[in-house]
């Protein structure tokens, strides 16, 4: 410890007590009082510090618990997100190769060759989903409620998604000409546009609050519909597009 400049104060002689018996007694009394005060203060500190230490330790413990819980929650969310991404990618990872080729041909016809699907199509999306239910009845001897719900939901998704994300820009005018009033797109468009929906489904399903097990089951049912499309590819899909687009570019409509 270094020297403190405050200790250099000059003390004049008139501020010093003379060495007398009375002054010595006063000095001893002051010293004793100072000692008692120090003991009392020390006693209070000794009693207070453990409490303070316990409080600090408790606070540290609570902070540690909070950090551990936060870390566990973060890890849990990370696992859930990883599982969800894995489930959502299931549909694309098992997408039939021949249907992928169909999507490429579809893109080339519309954007590169300027050809459109002539509407109305036959069979329509509505017809195809009805045929799928009939196929399940023959295979299972019944229509399960879940299967009926999936086809109903798929039809609803298609009707809403078609104008928003399933059309190329060259197809926008055709859509406005064909879909008027209460006409549903699923009663006009066919397998070509339904297949485009399956590419968008992972994106759409990512915003749905669904349990992992239920999401996996839904993915399996959607894959079954895809396999049904593949099995009937020759009957459901056009081998060439005959309609002509009129001068728009090939960017995909949003």
One Martini backbone bead per residue (centre of mass of N, CA, C, O) as a GRO file, in nm:
protein
  254
    1UNK     BB    1   0.094   0.036   0.024
    2UNK     BB    2   0.072   0.359  -0.021
    3UNK     BB    3   0.095   0.685   0.011
    4UNK     BB    4  -0.103   0.932   0.169
    5UNK     BB    5  -0.147   1.271   0.138
    6UNK     BB    6  -0.340   1.314   0.387
    7UNK     BB    7  -0.104   1.246   0.595
    8UNK     BB    8   0.052   1.546   0.554
    9UNK     BB    9  -0.076   1.694   0.772
   10UNK     BB   10  -0.053   1.975   0.963
   11UNK     BB   11  -0.009   1.990   1.323
   12UNK     BB   12  -0.075   2.183   1.563
   13UNK     BB   13  -0.019   2.230   1.903
   14UNK     BB   14  -0.321   2.324   1.980
   15UNK     BB   15  -0.434   2.020   1.882
   16UNK     BB   16  -0.289   1.905   2.125
   17UNK     BB   17  -0.268   1.703   2.389
   18UNK     BB   18  -0.186   1.699   2.697
   19UNK     BB   19   0.018   1.527   2.930
   20UNK     BB   20  -0.235   1.399   3.121
   21UNK     BB   21  -0.435   1.219   3.321
   22UNK     BB   22  -0.704   1.314   3.196
   23UNK     BB   23  -0.626   1.277   2.894
   24UNK     BB   24  -0.561   0.977   2.912
   25UNK     BB   25  -0.845   0.889   3.002
   26UNK     BB   26  -0.992   0.995   2.750
   27UNK     BB   27  -0.835   0.823   2.548
   28UNK     BB   28  -0.927   0.549   2.662
   29UNK     BB   29  -1.230   0.593   2.628
   30UNK     BB   30  -1.224   0.637   2.323
   31UNK     BB   31  -1.096   0.364   2.259
   32UNK     BB   32  -1.320   0.189   2.384
   33UNK     BB   33  -1.552   0.299   2.213
   34UNK     BB   34  -1.426   0.221   1.943
   35UNK     BB   35  -1.416  -0.085   2.003
   36UNK     BB   36  -1.718  -0.133   2.052
   37UNK     BB   37  -1.812  -0.035   1.775
   38UNK     BB   38  -1.648  -0.239   1.615
   39UNK     BB   39  -1.779  -0.492   1.734
   40UNK     BB   40  -2.071  -0.427   1.660
   41UNK     BB   41  -2.022  -0.394   1.359
   42UNK     BB   42  -1.894  -0.670   1.322
   43UNK     BB   43  -2.139  -0.831   1.416
   44UNK     BB   44  -2.335  -0.733   1.202
   45UNK     BB   45  -2.163  -0.822   0.963
   46UNK     BB   46  -2.154  -1.121   1.039
   47UNK     BB   47  -2.466  -1.148   1.015
   48UNK     BB   48  -2.510  -1.024   0.726
   49UNK     BB   49  -2.322  -1.169   0.523
   50UNK     BB   50  -2.447  -1.447   0.514
   51UNK     BB   51  -2.710  -1.346   0.397
   52UNK     BB   52  -2.587  -1.221   0.149
   53UNK     BB   53  -2.456  -1.478   0.048
   54UNK     BB   54  -2.717  -1.641   0.025
   55UNK     BB   55  -2.859  -1.449  -0.169
   56UNK     BB   56  -2.647  -1.464  -0.390
   57UNK     BB   57  -2.653  -1.769  -0.425
   58UNK     BB   58  -2.953  -1.782  -0.498
   59UNK     BB   59  -2.938  -1.598  -0.745
   60UNK     BB   60  -2.732  -1.769  -0.898
   61UNK     BB   61  -2.907  -2.021  -0.905
   62UNK     BB   62  -3.143  -1.897  -1.064
   63UNK     BB   63  -2.976  -1.812  -1.309
   64UNK     BB   64  -2.883  -2.097  -1.380
   65UNK     BB   65  -3.161  -2.216  -1.422
   66UNK     BB   66  -3.243  -2.021  -1.648
   67UNK     BB   67  -3.017  -2.100  -1.844
   68UNK     BB   68  -3.083  -2.401  -1.861
   69UNK     BB   69  -3.374  -2.370  -1.957
   70UNK     BB   70  -3.308  -2.201  -2.207
   71UNK     BB   71  -3.126  -2.415  -2.338
   72UNK     BB   72  -3.333  -2.643  -2.348
   73UNK     BB   73  -3.544  -2.489  -2.515
   74UNK     BB   74  -3.361  -2.435  -2.756
   75UNK     BB   75  -3.301  -2.733  -2.817
   76UNK     BB   76  -3.597  -2.817  -2.854
   77UNK     BB   77  -3.658  -2.625  -3.089
   78UNK     BB   78  -3.438  -2.737  -3.273
   79UNK     BB   79  -3.553  -3.024  -3.293
   80UNK     BB   80  -3.835  -2.951  -3.397
   81UNK     BB   81  -3.737  -2.804  -3.653
   82UNK     BB   82  -3.583  -3.043  -3.771
   83UNK     BB   83  -3.827  -3.235  -3.787
   84UNK     BB   84  -4.002  -3.055  -3.967
   85UNK     BB   85  -3.808  -3.038  -4.207
   86UNK     BB   86  -3.796  -3.342  -4.250
   87UNK     BB   87  -4.100  -3.380  -4.304
   88UNK     BB   88  -4.129  -3.174  -4.541
   89UNK     BB   89  -3.908  -3.333  -4.724
   90UNK     BB   90  -4.051  -3.603  -4.784
   91UNK     BB   91  -4.211  -3.531  -5.039
   92UNK     BB   92  -3.957  -3.460  -5.219
   93UNK     BB   93  -3.778  -3.719  -5.175
   94UNK     BB   94  -4.044  -3.904  -5.302
   95UNK     BB   95  -4.062  -3.795  -5.574
   96UNK     BB   96  -4.145  -3.890  -5.867
   97UNK     BB   97  -3.958  -3.893  -6.150
   98UNK     BB   98  -4.179  -3.876  -6.374
   99UNK     BB   99  -4.304  -3.613  -6.245
  100UNK     BB  100  -4.059  -3.434  -6.275
  101UNK     BB  101  -4.061  -3.449  -6.582
  102UNK     BB  102  -4.340  -3.323  -6.611
  103UNK     BB  103  -4.258  -3.044  -6.496
  104UNK     BB  104  -4.051  -2.976  -6.712
  105UNK     BB  105  -4.241  -2.990  -6.954
  106UNK     BB  106  -4.436  -2.777  -6.852
  107UNK     BB  107  -4.233  -2.542  -6.851
  108UNK     BB  108  -4.155  -2.554  -7.154
  109UNK     BB  109  -4.429  -2.512  -7.286
  110UNK     BB  110  -4.487  -2.229  -7.156
  111UNK     BB  111  -4.199  -2.063  -7.150
  112UNK     BB  112  -4.065  -2.164  -7.437
  113UNK     BB  113  -4.330  -2.228  -7.640
  114UNK     BB  114  -4.616  -2.092  -7.565
  115UNK     BB  115  -4.791  -2.318  -7.423
  116UNK     BB  116  -5.121  -2.429  -7.340
  117UNK     BB  117  -5.371  -2.543  -7.156
  118UNK     BB  118  -5.663  -2.663  -7.234
  119UNK     BB  119  -5.981  -2.525  -7.161
  120UNK     BB  120  -6.118  -2.758  -7.020
  121UNK     BB  121  -6.034  -3.027  -6.841
  122UNK     BB  122  -5.978  -3.395  -6.899
  123UNK     BB  123  -5.952  -3.436  -6.614
  124UNK     BB  124  -6.014  -3.293  -6.332
  125UNK     BB  125  -5.933  -3.239  -6.016
  126UNK     BB  126  -6.201  -3.341  -5.908
  127UNK     BB  127  -6.196  -3.610  -6.061
  128UNK     BB  128  -5.929  -3.723  -5.948
  129UNK     BB  129  -6.012  -3.727  -5.644
  130UNK     BB  130  -6.251  -3.916  -5.689
  131UNK     BB  131  -6.086  -4.151  -5.808
  132UNK     BB  132  -5.913  -4.193  -5.558
  133UNK     BB  133  -6.142  -4.277  -5.367
  134UNK     BB  134  -6.226  -4.523  -5.537
  135UNK     BB  135  -5.954  -4.665  -5.513
  136UNK     BB  136  -5.963  -4.695  -5.199
  137UNK     BB  137  -6.219  -4.864  -5.185
  138UNK     BB  138  -6.110  -5.110  -5.345
  139UNK     BB  139  -5.864  -5.155  -5.149
  140UNK     BB  140  -6.030  -5.111  -4.847
  141UNK     BB  141  -6.357  -5.116  -4.852
  142UNK     BB  142  -6.320  -4.799  -4.788
  143UNK     BB  143  -6.369  -4.469  -4.645
  144UNK     BB  144  -6.176  -4.271  -4.488
  145UNK     BB  145  -6.186  -3.984  -4.317
  146UNK     BB  146  -5.894  -3.888  -4.373
  147UNK     BB  147  -5.902  -3.916  -4.682
  148UNK     BB  148  -6.137  -3.720  -4.731
  149UNK     BB  149  -6.000  -3.474  -4.595
  150UNK     BB  150  -5.752  -3.453  -4.780
  151UNK     BB  151  -5.904  -3.407  -5.050
  152UNK     BB  152  -6.056  -3.159  -4.955
  153UNK     BB  153  -5.806  -2.989  -4.879
  154UNK     BB  154  -5.668  -3.002  -5.158
  155UNK     BB  155  -5.892  -2.857  -5.312
  156UNK     BB  156  -5.880  -2.596  -5.148
  157UNK     BB  157  -5.584  -2.529  -5.200
  158UNK     BB  158  -5.605  -2.510  -5.506
  159UNK     BB  159  -5.814  -2.279  -5.533
  160UNK     BB  160  -5.624  -2.071  -5.374
  161UNK     BB  161  -5.331  -2.118  -5.513
  162UNK     BB  162  -5.346  -2.080  -5.817
  163UNK     BB  163  -5.351  -1.755  -5.845
  164UNK     BB  164  -5.095  -1.713  -5.644
  165UNK     BB  165  -4.868  -1.985  -5.737
  166UNK     BB  166  -4.952  -2.176  -6.018
  167UNK     BB  167  -4.889  -1.947  -6.228
  168UNK     BB  168  -4.801  -1.829  -6.512
  169UNK     BB  169  -4.804  -1.538  -6.673
  170UNK     BB  170  -4.928  -1.659  -6.943
  171UNK     BB  171  -5.195  -1.768  -6.765
  172UNK     BB  172  -5.364  -1.527  -6.655
  173UNK     BB  173  -5.567  -1.466  -6.882
  174UNK     BB  174  -5.698  -1.745  -6.890
  175UNK     BB  175  -5.807  -1.740  -6.603
  176UNK     BB  176  -5.998  -1.488  -6.638
  177UNK     BB  177  -6.171  -1.632  -6.862
  178UNK     BB  178  -6.254  -1.905  -6.694
  179UNK     BB  179  -6.274  -1.759  -6.403
  180UNK     BB  180  -6.607  -1.709  -6.298
  181UNK     BB  181  -6.749  -1.636  -6.028
  182UNK     BB  182  -6.821  -1.966  -5.885
  183UNK     BB  183  -6.583  -2.087  -6.015
  184UNK     BB  184  -6.375  -2.361  -5.980
  185UNK     BB  185  -6.059  -2.461  -6.059
  186UNK     BB  186  -6.113  -2.778  -6.002
  187UNK     BB  187  -6.334  -2.769  -6.263
  188UNK     BB  188  -6.095  -2.691  -6.496
  189UNK     BB  189  -5.845  -2.810  -6.401
  190UNK     BB  190  -5.564  -3.032  -6.391
  191UNK     BB  191  -5.286  -3.225  -6.339
  192UNK     BB  192  -5.072  -3.010  -6.408
  193UNK     BB  193  -5.158  -2.814  -6.165
  194UNK     BB  194  -5.163  -3.015  -5.933
  195UNK     BB  195  -4.857  -3.079  -5.936
  196UNK     BB  196  -4.765  -2.796  -5.851
  197UNK     BB  197  -4.878  -2.810  -5.562
  198UNK     BB  198  -4.678  -3.027  -5.448
  199UNK     BB  199  -4.434  -2.830  -5.452
  200UNK     BB  200  -4.582  -2.620  -5.240
  201UNK     BB  201  -4.663  -2.776  -4.977
  202UNK     BB  202  -4.421  -2.742  -4.784
  203UNK     BB  203  -4.466  -2.434  -4.759
  204UNK     BB  204  -4.762  -2.448  -4.653
  205UNK     BB  205  -4.712  -2.648  -4.405
  206UNK     BB  206  -4.512  -2.464  -4.236
  207UNK     BB  207  -4.777  -2.283  -4.128
  208UNK     BB  208  -4.877  -2.535  -3.978
  209UNK     BB  209  -5.026  -2.639  -3.677
  210UNK     BB  210  -4.862  -2.953  -3.618
  211UNK     BB  211  -4.813  -3.251  -3.537
  212UNK     BB  212  -4.573  -3.469  -3.620
  213UNK     BB  213  -4.748  -3.722  -3.662
  214UNK     BB  214  -4.967  -3.587  -3.840
  215UNK     BB  215  -4.771  -3.487  -4.060
  216UNK     BB  216  -4.668  -3.765  -4.150
  217UNK     BB  217  -4.944  -3.879  -4.235
  218UNK     BB  218  -5.000  -3.667  -4.449
  219UNK     BB  219  -4.756  -3.725  -4.626
  220UNK     BB  220  -4.838  -4.017  -4.696
  221UNK     BB  221  -5.104  -3.942  -4.841
  222UNK     BB  222  -4.978  -3.759  -5.056
  223UNK     BB  223  -4.796  -3.979  -5.176
  224UNK     BB  224  -5.031  -4.160  -5.266
  225UNK     BB  225  -5.142  -3.958  -5.472
  226UNK     BB  226  -4.888  -3.942  -5.644
  227UNK     BB  227  -4.889  -4.244  -5.723
  228UNK     BB  228  -5.162  -4.224  -5.866
  229UNK     BB  229  -5.065  -4.028  -6.083
  230UNK     BB  230  -4.841  -4.210  -6.193
  231UNK     BB  231  -5.022  -4.456  -6.270
  232UNK     BB  232  -5.207  -4.223  -6.450
  233UNK     BB  233  -5.036  -4.042  -6.646
  234UNK     BB  234  -5.149  -4.101  -6.933
  235UNK     BB  235  -5.454  -4.010  -6.853
  236UNK     BB  236  -5.401  -3.719  -6.700
  237UNK     BB  237  -5.180  -3.627  -6.906
  238UNK     BB  238  -5.033  -3.431  -7.129
  239UNK     BB  239  -4.810  -3.452  -7.411
  240UNK     BB  240  -4.943  -3.177  -7.519
  241UNK     BB  241  -4.972  -2.833  -7.601
  242UNK     BB  242  -5.221  -2.623  -7.780
  243UNK     BB  243  -5.218  -2.367  -7.654
  244UNK     BB  244  -5.193  -2.009  -7.679
  245UNK     BB  245  -4.995  -1.756  -7.612
  246UNK     BB  246  -4.991  -1.374  -7.560
  247UNK     BB  247  -4.681  -1.215  -7.518
  248UNK     BB  248  -4.581  -1.311  -7.259
  249UNK     BB  249  -4.382  -1.386  -7.024
  250UNK     BB  250  -4.214  -1.661  -6.827
  251UNK     BB  251  -4.295  -1.569  -6.564
  252UNK     BB  252  -4.395  -1.629  -6.251
  253UNK     BB  253  -4.668  -1.602  -6.082
  254UNK     BB  254  -4.773  -1.436  -5.754
   0.00000   0.00000   0.00000
